[in-house]
Amino acid sequence: MTEYSVEYPEGRDAPRWYLWDGGYLAVGRSKGVVPPHAHHAIQIVISIDGMASIRGSRGDWRSGRGIIVRPDARHSYNGQGSLGAMLMLDPESTEGTWLRAALMEEITLLPDAVLASCVSELRKFCEQPFASLAVPALIRHCVQALCAGEPPTRQRDPRVTRVLNAIRESADLRMSLEAAAAIVHLSPSRFAHLFKQQVGLPFRRYMLWRKLTRATLAIARERTITAAAQAADFADAAHVTRTFHQMFGIPPSTMLRGDFFEIASPFELGR
């Protein structure tokens, strides 16, 4: 299977992007192979009229109608031209924490029985949008349908939650490790260890991820990479492009096809 950048069609089959600060839902058709990449979001793929394929950092390609990729797992992806939905979910959100607790492997293929209600609602959304769930409710429905058991009772360390909230509420994404540690009265080294233990990646890498999610919103609003770089505190458009490609496997220009809709976050930050 040859690897090349994913392609989105134009016109009726062009994707629709529903974005918020921290994630997005994309609905449409894609073809081509997204080369290996890793991002901090939980990735959920649900095919409505076909199959999608996924490959981890090791192993062969696997196909299925539903796929979940754990945060920070390196993978390649092929939509195989099927109509589908791709959801990027903040793993620090309440639903993200709940879903992540059930993921034992880096990549999970979902059985049809688990996907049935999601596929049904997504098909209705594509074919009869005015008769379907509103977008935030649709997103929550699909995520919660894939969560197992009761929501986890284990809470995140309140000091980490305090810093995560401060990052989300700030218009400036240049917060340093030292400044974050000062918010919760810890030494930088102690806070760095605690943050990685609780969140799963180093603080500076997380800040780069947050900048990229904000740049994604800015691309939708401004329709230029240069404006997105300025809005998200990147050095320049080239820096956005490199980071976007590393984390999503595609250049940001790929997103400029399709229609964009900015929505309020469907999820709350986990405790």
C-alpha positions in Angstrom: 0.0 0.0 0.0 1.6 3.3 -1.1 1.6 6.1 1.4 0.6 9.6 0.3 -1.3 12.5 1.7 -5.0 12.1 2.3 -7.3 13.7 -0.2 -10.7 15.2 0.4 -13.2 15.6 -2.5 -14.8 18.9 -3.3 -18.5 19.7 -3.9 -21.2 17.5 -2.3 -18.8 15.1 -0.8 -16.5 17.7 0.7 -16.0 17.4 4.4 -17.8 19.4 7.0 -15.6 20.4 10.0 -17.2 21.1 13.4 -14.5 22.6 15.6 -14.1 23.7 19.2 -11.0 24.6 21.3 -9.7 21.1 22.0 -11.1 18.9 19.2 -13.2 18.5 16.1 -15.7 16.3 14.3 -15.1 15.9 10.5 -17.8 14.2 8.4 -17.1 13.4 4.7 -15.2 11.1 2.4 -11.4 10.7 2.2 -9.0 8.6 0.2 -5.3 8.0 0.4 -3.0 7.0 3.3 -2.1 9.5 6.0 1.5 8.7 6.8 2.7 7.8 10.4 1.9 10.5 13.0 0.9 10.9 16.6 -1.3 13.4 18.4 -2.6 13.9 22.0 -6.3 13.5 21.0 -8.3 10.3 21.3 -9.2 9.6 17.6 -12.5 7.9 16.9 -13.3 6.8 13.3 -16.8 5.6 12.3 -17.4 4.5 8.7 -21.0 5.0 7.6 -21.0 3.2 4.3 -17.7 1.3 4.1 -14.5 0.4 6.0 -11.5 2.3 7.1 -8.0 0.9 7.7 -5.4 1.6 10.4 -1.9 0.6 11.1 0.1 1.1 14.4 3.8 1.8 14.7 4.2 -2.0 14.2 2.2 -4.6 12.5 0.0 -4.9 9.4 -3.0 -2.9 8.2 -6.3 -3.7 9.9 -9.8 -2.7 8.6 -13.0 -2.1 10.4 -16.1 0.2 10.5 -15.1 1.6 13.9 -11.6 2.5 15.2 -10.3 4.1 18.4 -6.7 5.3 18.7 -5.3 6.1 22.1 -3.6 9.5 22.8 0.0 9.8 21.6 -0.1 6.5 19.7 1.8 6.6 16.4 -0.4 5.3 13.5 -1.2 5.6 9.8 -4.8 5.8 8.5 -6.7 5.2 5.3 -10.4 6.2 4.9 -10.7 4.0 1.8 -13.1 6.5 0.2 -15.9 5.7 2.5 -18.3 8.2 4.0 -17.3 8.5 7.6 -16.9 10.6 10.7 -13.6 11.3 12.4 -13.7 12.7 16.0 -10.8 14.1 17.8 -11.5 14.1 21.6 -9.6 15.9 24.3 -8.4 13.0 26.6 -8.5 15.4 29.6 -12.3 15.9 29.2 -14.8 14.0 31.3 -15.8 11.7 28.4 -12.2 11.4 27.3 -11.1 10.2 30.7 -14.0 7.7 30.7 -13.3 6.4 27.3 -9.6 6.2 27.8 -10.1 4.0 30.9 -11.5 1.3 28.7 -8.8 1.3 26.0 -6.3 -1.5 26.7 -4.5 -1.2 23.4 -3.1 1.6 21.3 -5.6 0.8 18.5 -9.0 -0.8 19.1 -11.3 -2.1 16.3 -14.9 -1.8 17.4 -17.6 -4.5 16.8 -20.6 -3.6 14.7 -23.0 -4.1 17.7 -21.2 -1.4 19.6 -21.3 0.9 16.6 -24.9 0.4 15.7 -26.4 3.5 17.4 -23.5 5.7 16.3 -23.8 4.7 12.7 -27.6 5.2 12.8 -27.4 8.7 14.2 -24.5 9.7 11.9 -26.4 8.4 8.8 -29.4 10.4 9.9 -27.2 13.5 10.4 -25.9 13.1 6.8 -29.2 12.4 5.1 -31.7 14.3 7.3 -29.7 16.9 9.2 -32.8 18.8 10.4 -34.3 15.6 11.8 -31.1 14.5 13.6 -29.5 15.4 16.9 -27.8 18.7 17.2 -24.1 18.5 16.6 -22.9 18.7 20.3 -25.5 16.1 21.3 -24.5 13.9 18.4 -20.9 14.0 19.4 -21.7 13.2 23.1 -24.0 10.3 22.0 -21.3 8.7 19.9 -18.6 9.0 22.5 -20.8 7.8 25.4 -22.0 4.9 23.3 -18.4 3.7 23.1 -17.6 4.1 26.8 -17.8 1.0 29.0 -19.3 0.8 32.4 -19.7 3.7 34.8 -17.7 6.9 34.6 -14.4 6.5 36.5 -14.4 7.9 40.0 -10.7 8.5 40.2 -10.0 12.2 40.0 -7.0 13.9 38.5 -4.6 15.7 40.9 -6.3 19.1 41.5 -3.0 20.9 41.0 -2.8 19.6 37.4 -6.5 20.4 36.8 -5.9 23.9 38.0 -3.1 24.4 35.5 -5.1 22.8 32.6 -7.9 25.2 33.4 -5.5 28.1 33.4 -4.2 27.1 30.0 -7.6 26.8 28.5 -8.8 30.2 29.9 -5.7 32.1 28.7 -5.5 33.8 25.4 -1.7 33.5 25.6 -0.3 30.0 25.0 3.3 30.9 25.9 3.1 29.7 29.5 6.4 28.3 30.6 7.0 25.2 32.8 8.2 27.6 35.5 5.1 29.7 35.4 2.8 26.7 35.5 4.7 25.3 38.5 4.3 28.6 40.3 0.5 28.5 39.9 0.4 25.4 42.1 3.4 26.3 44.3 5.6 23.4 43.2 9.2 23.4 41.9 9.5 23.1 38.1 11.0 19.6 38.4 8.3 18.3 40.7 5.6 19.8 38.6 7.1 18.4 35.4 7.1 14.9 36.9 3.5 15.3 38.2 2.2 16.7 34.9 3.7 13.9 32.8 2.4 11.3 35.2 -1.1 12.7 35.1 -1.5 13.8 31.5 0.8 11.3 29.7 3.2 13.6 28.0 5.7 16.4 28.9 4.4 19.9 29.7 6.1 21.5 26.7 4.8 18.9 24.4 1.3 19.4 25.8 1.6 23.2 25.2 2.6 22.6 21.6 -0.5 20.4 21.2 -2.7 23.1 22.7 -1.2 25.7 20.3 -2.0 23.3 17.4 -5.6 22.9 18.4 -6.0 26.7 18.6 -4.3 27.0 15.3 -6.8 24.6 13.8 -9.6 26.8 15.0 -7.8 29.8 13.5 -7.5 28.1 10.1 -11.2 27.7 10.1 -11.8 31.3 11.0 -9.2 33.0 8.9 -8.6 30.5 6.1 -4.9 31.3 6.0 -2.0 29.5 7.7 -0.2 32.8 8.4 -3.1 34.1 10.4 -3.4 30.8 12.2 0.3 31.0 13.2 -0.2 34.5 14.7 -3.4 33.5 16.5 -1.8 30.5 18.2 1.6 32.0 19.0 3.6 30.0 16.5 6.8 31.5 15.1 5.4 31.5 11.5 3.3 29.6 9.0 6.2 27.1 8.4 6.2 26.2 12.1 2.4 25.6 12.0 2.8 23.4 8.9 5.6 21.3 10.4 3.8 20.7 13.6 0.5 20.0 11.9 2.1 17.4 9.7 3.9 15.8 12.6 0.8 15.4 14.7 -1.9 14.9 12.1 0.1 13.5 9.2 -1.3 16.0 6.7 -0.5 19.6 5.9 -2.9 22.3 7.3 -3.8 23.3 3.7 -5.7 20.0 3.4 -8.3 21.4 5.9 -9.1 24.3 3.7 -11.4 22.1 1.6 -14.9 21.8 2.9 -17.2 23.8 5.2 -16.3 24.9 8.8 -18.6 25.4 11.8 -17.3 26.5 15.1 -19.2 25.1 18.1 -19.0 25.3 21.9 -17.1 22.3 23.4 -19.4 19.4 23.8 -17.4 18.2 26.8 -16.3 19.5 30.2 -12.8 19.3 31.5 -12.4 16.2 33.7 -11.9 16.6 37.4 
